[in-house]
Amino acid sequence: MRENENRLIISFIKPHKAVTSSFIARWLRTAFEEAGIDSSIFRAHSTRGASASAAARGGVTLEKILKAANYNSESVFERFYHKEVDRAAYGIALINDQNSLEEAMNNTVDI
């Protein structure tokens, strides 16, 4: 099926060529929307920083993160991608979203 194609992600539809970055972005946008993630704020490129930040929180060395993500410098990673999670703000946001959901459910009207 791959024949001469050496890219990681190829189309499952003939002629089984490498998929484009815009095709992958559409896949991710659809996945974000189905997961309830606001795709007007978070884009396909957001996964790069999020995964690198998660790796750092998980104890992966900075050297390995820079190599795997093909970052040119530590300062770029630290400045733009390595985002710490404010756990208090995150918790408050979750509670607010839950309250909004419960309020919306309580305010439904039977037809």
N, CA, C and O atoms as a GROMACS GRO file, in nm:
protein
  444
    1MET      N    1   0.083  -0.119   0.000
    1MET     CA    2   0.000   0.000   0.000
    1MET      C    3   0.087   0.126   0.000
    1MET      O    4   0.054   0.222  -0.069
    2ARG      N    5   0.196   0.127   0.075
    2ARG     CA    6   0.280   0.246   0.084
    2ARG      C    7   0.363   0.270  -0.042
    2ARG      O    8   0.392   0.384  -0.076
    3GLU      N    9   0.400   0.165  -0.108
    3GLU     CA   10   0.486   0.172  -0.225
    3GLU      C   11   0.606   0.262  -0.198
    3GLU      O   12   0.691   0.226  -0.116
    4ASN      N   13   0.615   0.376  -0.263
    4ASN     CA   14   0.730   0.464  -0.246
    4ASN      C   15   0.706   0.576  -0.145
    4ASN      O   16   0.789   0.666  -0.131
    5GLU      N   17   0.595   0.572  -0.076
    5GLU     CA   18   0.560   0.678   0.018
    5GLU      C   19   0.626   0.653   0.153
    5GLU      O   20   0.608   0.546   0.212
    6ASN      N   21   0.704   0.750   0.201
    6ASN     CA   22   0.774   0.730   0.328
    6ASN      C   23   0.724   0.823   0.439
    6ASN      O   24   0.782   0.825   0.547
    7ARG      N   25   0.618   0.898   0.414
    7ARG     CA   26   0.561   0.985   0.517
    7ARG      C   27   0.484   0.901   0.617
    7ARG      O   28   0.436   0.793   0.585
    8LEU      N   29   0.472   0.952   0.739
    8LEU     CA   30   0.407   0.877   0.846
    8LEU      C   31   0.258   0.855   0.821
    8LEU      O   32   0.208   0.744   0.838
    9ILE      N   33   0.188   0.960   0.780
    9ILE     CA   34   0.043   0.950   0.763
    9ILE      C   35   0.010   0.957   0.614
    9ILE      O   36   0.038   1.056   0.546
   10ILE      N   37  -0.051   0.850   0.567
   10ILE     CA   38  -0.092   0.846   0.427
   10ILE      C   39  -0.242   0.825   0.420
   10ILE      O   40  -0.304   0.777   0.516
   11SER      N   41  -0.300   0.860   0.308
   11SER     CA   42  -0.443   0.845   0.288
   11SER      C   43  -0.478   0.697   0.274
   11SER      O   44  -0.402   0.619   0.217
   12PHE      N   45  -0.594   0.660   0.328
   12PHE     CA   46  -0.640   0.523   0.311
   12PHE      C   47  -0.715   0.507   0.180
   12PHE      O   48  -0.758   0.397   0.144
   13ILE      N   49  -0.731   0.617   0.108
   13ILE     CA   50  -0.798   0.615  -0.022
   13ILE      C   51  -0.690   0.617  -0.131
   13ILE      O   52  -0.593   0.692  -0.122
   14LYS      N   53  -0.708   0.534  -0.232
   14LYS     CA   54  -0.610   0.531  -0.341
   14LYS      C   55  -0.595   0.669  -0.399
   14LYS      O   56  -0.695   0.739  -0.414
   15PRO      N   57  -0.478   0.710  -0.432
   15PRO     CA   58  -0.354   0.637  -0.454
   15PRO      C   59  -0.263   0.628  -0.331
   15PRO      O   60  -0.143   0.606  -0.346
   16HIS      N   61  -0.316   0.645  -0.209
   16HIS     CA   62  -0.241   0.628  -0.085
   16HIS      C   63  -0.119   0.720  -0.077
   16HIS      O   64  -0.008   0.675  -0.047
   17LYS      N   65  -0.140   0.845  -0.103
   17LYS     CA   66  -0.034   0.946  -0.094
   17LYS      C   67  -0.033   1.006   0.047
   17LYS      O   68  -0.128   0.991   0.123
   18ALA      N   69   0.075   1.075   0.078
   18ALA     CA   70   0.084   1.144   0.207
   18ALA      C   71  -0.027   1.247   0.217
   18ALA      O   72  -0.057   1.316   0.120
   19VAL      N   73  -0.087   1.257   0.336
   19VAL     CA   74  -0.191   1.358   0.354
   19VAL      C   75  -0.124   1.493   0.379
   19VAL      O   76  -0.011   1.500   0.427
   20THR      N   77  -0.194   1.598   0.345
   20THR     CA   78  -0.140   1.733   0.361
   20THR      C   79  -0.161   1.783   0.504
   20THR      O   80  -0.241   1.727   0.579
   21SER      N   81  -0.089   1.887   0.539
   21SER     CA   82  -0.105   1.945   0.673
   21SER      C   83  -0.246   2.000   0.691
   21SER      O   84  -0.299   1.996   0.802
   22SER      N   85  -0.305   2.052   0.585
   22SER     CA   86  -0.442   2.105   0.598
   22SER      C   87  -0.542   1.992   0.620
   22SER      O   88  -0.642   2.011   0.689
   23PHE      N   89  -0.515   1.876   0.564
   23PHE     CA   90  -0.601   1.760   0.584
   23PHE      C   91  -0.595   1.716   0.731
   23PHE      O   92  -0.698   1.688   0.793
   24ILE      N   93  -0.475   1.711   0.786
   24ILE     CA   94  -0.458   1.674   0.928
   24ILE      C   95  -0.524   1.780   1.017
   24ILE      O   96  -0.585   1.745   1.117
   25ALA      N   97  -0.511   1.906   0.980
   25ALA     CA   98  -0.574   2.014   1.058
   25ALA      C   99  -0.725   1.997   1.060
   25ALA      O  100  -0.788   2.020   1.164
   26ARG      N  101  -0.784   1.957   0.948
   26ARG     CA  102  -0.929   1.932   0.945
   26ARG      C  103  -0.967   1.816   1.036
   26ARG      O  104  -1.067   1.822   1.107
   27TRP      N  105  -0.886   1.711   1.035
   27TRP     CA  106  -0.910   1.598   1.125
   27TRP      C  107  -0.911   1.645   1.270
   27TRP      O  108  -1.001   1.614   1.347
   28LEU      N  109  -0.808   1.722   1.306
   28LEU     CA  110  -0.796   1.769   1.443
   28LEU      C  111  -0.910   1.863   1.480
   28LEU      O  112  -0.964   1.855   1.590
   29ARG      N  113  -0.948   1.953   1.389
   29ARG     CA  114  -1.059   2.045   1.417
   29ARG      C  115  -1.187   1.966   1.445
   29ARG      O  116  -1.261   1.999   1.537
   30THR      N  117  -1.212   1.864   1.366
   30THR     CA  118  -1.329   1.780   1.387
   30THR      C  119  -1.322   1.710   1.522
   30THR      O  120  -1.420   1.704   1.596
   31ALA      N  121  -1.204   1.657   1.555
   31ALA     CA  122  -1.187   1.590   1.684
   31ALA      C  123  -1.206   1.687   1.800
   31ALA      O  124  -1.269   1.653   1.900
   32PHE      N  125  -1.152   1.809   1.786
   32PHE     CA  126  -1.170   1.911   1.890
   32PHE      C  127  -1.318   1.939   1.910
   32PHE      O  128  -1.368   1.940   2.023
   33GLU      N  129  -1.389   1.962   1.801
   33GLU     CA  130  -1.531   1.996   1.810
   33GLU      C  131  -1.610   1.883   1.872
   33GLU      O  132  -1.700   1.907   1.954
   34GLU      N  133  -1.580   1.760   1.835
   34GLU     CA  134  -1.651   1.645   1.892
   34GLU      C  135  -1.619   1.628   2.041
   34GLU      O  136  -1.699   1.572   2.115
   35ALA      N  137  -1.502   1.675   2.083
   35ALA     CA  138  -1.462   1.667   2.224
   35ALA      C  139  -1.509   1.788   2.304
   35ALA      O  140  -1.486   1.795   2.424
   36GLY      N  141  -1.576   1.883   2.237
   36GLY     CA  142  -1.624   2.001   2.306
   36GLY      C  143  -1.519   2.109   2.324
   36GLY      O  144  -1.536   2.199   2.406
   37ILE      N  145  -1.411   2.101   2.248
   37ILE     CA  146  -1.304   2.201   2.256
   37ILE      C  147  -1.333   2.309   2.153
   37ILE      O  148  -1.364   2.279   2.038
   38ASP      N  149  -1.324   2.434   2.195
   38ASP     CA  150  -1.354   2.547   2.107
   38ASP      C  151  -1.248   2.557   1.998
   38ASP      O  152  -1.136   2.602   2.023
   39SER      N  153  -1.284   2.516   1.877
   39SER     CA  154  -1.187   2.515   1.767
   39SER      C  155  -1.163   2.654   1.709
   39SER      O  156  -1.079   2.670   1.621
   40SER      N  157  -1.235   2.755   1.759
   40SER     CA  158  -1.203   2.891   1.716
   40SER      C  159  -1.087   2.946   1.799
   40SER      O  160  -1.022   3.043   1.759
   41ILE      N  161  -1.061   2.884   1.913
   41ILE     CA  162  -0.949   2.925   1.999
   41ILE      C  163  -0.831   2.831   1.980
   41ILE      O  164  -0.717   2.875   1.962
   42PHE      N  165  -0.859   2.701   1.984
   42PHE     CA  166  -0.753   2.601   1.974
   42PHE      C  167  -0.749   2.545   1.833
   42PHE      O  168  -0.850   2.501   1.778
   43ARG      N  169  -0.631   2.548   1.776
   43ARG     CA  170  -0.609   2.502   1.638
   43ARG      C  171  -0.521   2.378   1.640
   43ARG      O  172  -0.474   2.335   1.745
   44ALA      N  173  -0.500   2.322   1.523
   44ALA     CA  174  -0.416   2.202   1.512
   44ALA      C  175  -0.278   2.227   1.573
   44ALA      O  176  -0.222   2.140   1.638
   45HIS      N  177  -0.224   2.346   1.550
   45HIS     CA  178  -0.090   2.377   1.601
   45HIS      C  179  -0.088   2.381   1.754
   45HIS      O  180   0.019   2.366   1.815
   46SER      N  181  -0.203   2.400   1.817
   46SER     CA  182  -0.210   2.402   1.963
   46SER      C  183  -0.165   2.270   2.023
   46SER      O  184  -0.114   2.266   2.136
   47THR      N  185  -0.182   2.161   1.949
   47THR     CA  186  -0.144   2.030   2.001
   47THR      C  187   0.006   2.019   2.021
   47THR      O  188   0.052   1.943   2.106
   48ARG      N  189   0.083   2.094   1.944
   48ARG     CA  190   0.229   2.088   1.956
   48ARG      C  191   0.272   2.140   2.093
   48ARG      O  192   0.346   2.072   2.165
   49GLY      N  193   0.227   2.256   2.129
   49GLY     CA  194   0.264   2.313   2.258
   49GLY      C  195   0.203   2.237   2.374
   49GLY      O  196   0.267   2.217   2.477
   50ALA      N  197   0.078   2.194   2.357
   50ALA     CA  198   0.010   2.120   2.464
   50ALA      C  199   0.080   1.988   2.493
   50ALA      O  200   0.099   1.952   2.609
   51SER      N  201   0.119   1.918   2.389
   51SER     CA  202   0.185   1.789   2.411
   51SER      C  203   0.325   1.808   2.468
   51SER      O  204   0.368   1.729   2.552
   52ALA      N  205   0.395   1.912   2.424
   52ALA     CA  206   0.528   1.938   2.479
   52ALA      C  207   0.519   1.979   2.626
   52ALA      O  208   0.600   1.936   2.708
   53SER      N  209   0.420   2.062   2.659
   53SER     CA  210   0.401   2.103   2.798
   53SER      C  211   0.363   1.984   2.885
   53SER      O  212   0.411   1.971   2.998
   54ALA      N  213   0.277   1.898   2.833
   54ALA     CA  214   0.237   1.778   2.908
   54ALA      C  215   0.357   1.686   2.930
   54ALA      O  216   0.372   1.627   3.037
   55ALA      N  217   0.441   1.674   2.829
   55ALA     CA  218   0.561   1.592   2.843
   55ALA      C  219   0.652   1.648   2.952
   55ALA      O  220   0.706   1.573   3.033
   56ALA      N  221   0.668   1.780   2.955
   56ALA     CA  222   0.751   1.844   3.057
   56ALA      C  223   0.693   1.819   3.196
   56ALA      O  224   0.767   1.788   3.290
   57ARG      N  225   0.561   1.834   3.210
   57ARG     CA  226   0.497   1.807   3.339
   57ARG      C  227   0.512   1.661   3.379
   57ARG      O  228   0.515   1.628   3.498
   58GLY      N  229   0.520   1.574   3.279
   58GLY     CA  230   0.534   1.431   3.305
   58GLY      C  231   0.676   1.387   3.333
   58GLY      O  232   0.702   1.269   3.356
   59GLY      N  233   0.770   1.481   3.331
   59GLY     CA  234   0.907   1.448   3.367
   59GLY      C  235   1.001   1.420   3.251
   59GLY      O  236   1.116   1.382   3.273
   60VAL      N  237   0.955   1.437   3.128
   60VAL     CA  238   1.043   1.418   3.013
   60VAL      C  239   1.146   1.530   3.013
   60VAL      O  240   1.113   1.646   3.038
   61THR      N  241   1.270   1.496   2.986
   61THR     CA  242   1.376   1.597   2.989
   61THR      C  243   1.356   1.699   2.878
   61THR      O  244   1.301   1.669   2.772
   62LEU      N  245   1.403   1.819   2.905
   62LEU     CA  246   1.392   1.927   2.806
   62LEU      C  247   1.464   1.890   2.677
   62LEU      O  248   1.416   1.920   2.568
   63GLU      N  249   1.578   1.826   2.690
   63GLU     CA  250   1.654   1.784   2.571
   63GLU      C  251   1.571   1.693   2.481
   63GLU      O  252   1.571   1.709   2.359
   64LYS      N  253   1.501   1.597   2.541
   64LYS     CA  254   1.419   1.504   2.463
   64LYS      C  255   1.300   1.576   2.399
   64LYS      O  256   1.263   1.546   2.286
   65ILE      N  257   1.240   1.669   2.473
   65ILE     CA  258   1.126   1.744   2.419
   65ILE      C  259   1.170   1.827   2.300
   65ILE      O  260   1.104   1.827   2.196
   66LEU      N  261   1.282   1.898   2.314
   66LEU     CA  262   1.332   1.982   2.205
   66LEU      C  263   1.360   1.899   2.081
   66LEU      O  264   1.330   1.940   1.969
   67LYS      N  265   1.418   1.782   2.101
   67LYS     CA  266   1.452   1.696   1.987
   67LYS      C  267   1.326   1.640   1.922
   67LYS      O  268   1.312   1.643   1.800
   68ALA      N  269   1.234   1.588   2.003
   68ALA     CA  270   1.114   1.525   1.948
   68ALA      C  271   1.025   1.625   1.876
   68ALA      O  272   0.965   1.593   1.773
   69ALA      N  273   1.015   1.747   1.929
   69ALA     CA  274   0.928   1.848   1.870
   69ALA      C  275   1.000   1.934   1.767
   69ALA      O  276   0.940   2.023   1.706
   70ASN      N  277   1.127   1.908   1.748
   70ASN     CA  278   1.207   1.982   1.652
   70ASN      C  279   1.209   2.132   1.683
   70ASN      O  280   1.202   2.215   1.592
   71TYR      N  281   1.220   2.164   1.812
   71TYR     CA  282   1.233   2.304   1.852
   71TYR      C  283   1.377   2.346   1.830
   71TYR      O  284   1.470   2.270   1.856
   72ASN      N  285   1.395   2.468   1.782
   72ASN     CA  286   1.530   2.518   1.755
   72ASN      C  287   1.603   2.562   1.880
   72ASN      O  288   1.725   2.552   1.888
   73SER      N  289   1.529   2.613   1.977
   73SER     CA  290   1.596   2.660   2.097
   73SER      C  291   1.509   2.643   2.219
   73SER      O  292   1.386   2.640   2.211
   74GLU      N  293   1.575   2.633   2.331
   74GLU     CA  294   1.505   2.620   2.459
   74GLU      C  295   1.422   2.745   2.488
   74GLU      O  296   1.313   2.736   2.542
   75SER      N  297   1.475   2.862   2.451
   75SER     CA  298   1.404   2.986   2.482
   75SER      C  299   1.271   2.996   2.407
   75SER      O  300   1.174   3.048   2.461
   76VAL      N  301   1.266   2.946   2.284
   76VAL     CA  302   1.140   2.948   2.208
   76VAL      C  303   1.038   2.857   2.276
   76VAL      O  304   0.921   2.894   2.292
   77PHE      N  305   1.083   2.739   2.317
   77PHE     CA  306   0.994   2.646   2.386
   77PHE      C  307   0.942   2.709   2.515
   77PHE      O  308   0.822   2.708   2.542
   78GLU      N  309   1.032   2.764   2.594
   78GLU     CA  310   0.993   2.823   2.722
   78GLU      C  311   0.900   2.943   2.704
   78GLU      O  312   0.805   2.960   2.780
   79ARG      N  313   0.926   3.024   2.605
   79ARG     CA  314   0.848   3.146   2.586
   79ARG      C  315   0.709   3.121   2.528
   79ARG      O  316   0.612   3.181   2.573
   80PHE      N  317   0.700   3.033   2.430
   80PHE     CA  318   0.574   3.018   2.356
   80PHE      C  319   0.496   2.890   2.386
   80PHE      O  320   0.374   2.887   2.370
   81TYR      N  321   0.564   2.785   2.429
   81TYR     CA  322   0.496   2.657   2.437
   81TYR      C  323   0.487   2.597   2.577
   81TYR      O  324   0.388   2.531   2.608
   82HIS      N  325   0.585   2.619   2.661
   82HIS     CA  326   0.585   2.556   2.793
   82HIS      C  327   0.492   2.634   2.885
   82HIS      O  328   0.532   2.732   2.946
   83LYS      N  329   0.369   2.589   2.892
   83LYS     CA  330   0.268   2.659   2.969
   83LYS      C  331   0.233   2.580   3.095
   83LYS      O  332   0.194   2.463   3.089
   84GLU      N  333   0.250   2.645   3.207
   84GLU     CA  334   0.209   2.583   3.333
   84GLU      C  335   0.058   2.598   3.348
   84GLU      O  336   0.000   2.696   3.302
   85VAL      N  337  -0.002   2.502   3.412
   85VAL     CA  338  -0.146   2.506   3.434
   85VAL      C  339  -0.171   2.567   3.571
   85VAL      O  340  -0.120   2.519   3.672
   86ASP      N  341  -0.251   2.672   3.574
   86ASP     CA  342  -0.294   2.732   3.700
   86ASP      C  343  -0.407   2.645   3.752
   86ASP      O  344  -0.522   2.659   3.711
   87ARG      N  345  -0.374   2.556   3.844
   87ARG     CA  346  -0.471   2.456   3.889
   87ARG      C  347  -0.594   2.520   3.956
   87ARG      O  348  -0.705   2.469   3.941
   88ALA      N  349  -0.575   2.629   4.027
   88ALA     CA  350  -0.689   2.694   4.091
   88ALA      C  351  -0.784   2.751   3.986
   88ALA      O  352  -0.906   2.731   3.994
   89ALA      N  353  -0.728   2.820   3.887
   89ALA     CA  354  -0.812   2.878   3.781
   89ALA      C  355  -0.879   2.767   3.701
   89ALA      O  356  -0.995   2.780   3.660
   90TYR      N  357  -0.807   2.658   3.678
   90TYR     CA  358  -0.862   2.545   3.605
   90TYR      C  359  -0.981   2.486   3.681
   90TYR      O  360  -1.085   2.456   3.622
   91GLY      N  361  -0.964   2.469   3.811
   91GLY     CA  362  -1.072   2.415   3.894
   91GLY      C  363  -1.195   2.505   3.894
   91GLY      O  364  -1.308   2.457   3.884
   92ILE      N  365  -1.172   2.635   3.905
   92ILE     CA  366  -1.283   2.731   3.903
   92ILE      C  367  -1.355   2.725   3.769
   92ILE      O  368  -1.478   2.728   3.764
   93ALA      N  369  -1.279   2.716   3.660
   93ALA     CA  370  -1.340   2.708   3.527
   93ALA      C  371  -1.425   2.582   3.515
   93ALA      O  372  -1.534   2.585   3.458
   94LEU      N  373  -1.375   2.471   3.567
   94LEU     CA  374  -1.452   2.347   3.562
   94LEU      C  375  -1.581   2.360   3.642
   94LEU      O  376  -1.687   2.317   3.597
   95ILE      N  377  -1.572   2.418   3.760
   95ILE     CA  378  -1.692   2.437   3.843
   95ILE      C  379  -1.791   2.528   3.772
   95ILE      O  380  -1.910   2.500   3.770
   96ASN      N  381  -1.742   2.638   3.715
   96ASN     CA  382  -1.830   2.731   3.644
   96ASN      C  383  -1.897   2.663   3.526
   96ASN      O  384  -2.017   2.682   3.503
   97ASP      N  385  -1.821   2.585   3.451
   97ASP     CA  386  -1.880   2.513   3.338
   97ASP      C  387  -1.985   2.414   3.386
   97ASP      O  388  -2.090   2.400   3.324
   98GLN      N  389  -1.957   2.344   3.496
   98GLN     CA  390  -2.053   2.249   3.551
   98GLN      C  391  -2.179   2.321   3.597
   98GLN      O  392  -2.290   2.275   3.574
   99ASN      N  393  -2.161   2.437   3.665
   99ASN     CA  394  -2.276   2.515   3.709
   99ASN      C  395  -2.358   2.563   3.590
   99ASN      O  396  -2.481   2.561   3.594
  100SER      N  397  -2.290   2.606   3.483
  100SER     CA  398  -2.361   2.652   3.363
  100SER      C  399  -2.440   2.538   3.301
  100SER      O  400  -2.554   2.556   3.258
  101LEU      N  401  -2.379   2.419   3.298
  101LEU     CA  402  -2.447   2.303   3.243
  101LEU      C  403  -2.569   2.268   3.326
  101LEU      O  404  -2.677   2.244   3.272
  102GLU      N  405  -2.552   2.266   3.458
  102GLU     CA  406  -2.665   2.233   3.546
  102GLU      C  407  -2.775   2.338   3.534
  102GLU      O  408  -2.894   2.303   3.532
  103GLU      N  409  -2.737   2.465   3.526
  103GLU     CA  410  -2.835   2.572   3.512
  103GLU      C  411  -2.912   2.558   3.381
  103GLU      O  412  -3.034   2.573   3.378
  104ALA      N  413  -2.840   2.528   3.274
  104ALA     CA  414  -2.906   2.511   3.145
  104ALA      C  415  -3.002   2.393   3.148
  104ALA      O  416  -3.111   2.399   3.091
  105MET      N  417  -2.961   2.286   3.214
  105MET     CA  418  -3.047   2.168   3.221
  105MET      C  419  -3.171   2.196   3.307
  105MET      O  420  -3.279   2.146   3.278
  106ASN      N  421  -3.154   2.276   3.412
  106ASN     CA  422  -3.267   2.310   3.498
  106ASN      C  423  -3.364   2.407   3.432
  106ASN      O  424  -3.481   2.415   3.470
  107ASN      N  425  -3.316   2.482   3.334
  107ASN     CA  426  -3.400   2.581   3.267
  107ASN      C  427  -3.459   2.532   3.136
  107ASN      O  428  -3.511   2.612   3.058
  108THR      N  429  -3.453   2.402   3.112
  108THR     CA  430  -3.512   2.351   2.989
  108THR      C  431  -3.663   2.351   3.001
  108THR      O  432  -3.718   2.340   3.111
  109VAL      N  433  -3.727   2.363   2.889
  109VAL     CA  434  -3.874   2.367   2.886
  109VAL      C  435  -3.923   2.244   2.812
  109VAL      O  436  -3.878   2.215   2.702
  110ASP      N  437  -4.015   2.174   2.874
  110ASP     CA  438  -4.075   2.059   2.806
  110ASP      C  439  -4.176   2.108   2.705
  110ASP      O  440  -4.257   2.197   2.733
  111ILE      N  441  -4.172   2.050   2.588
  111ILE     CA  442  -4.266   2.090   2.482
  111ILE      C  443  -4.370   1.982   2.463
  111ILE      O  444  -4.458   1.995   2.379
   0.00000   0.00000   0.00000
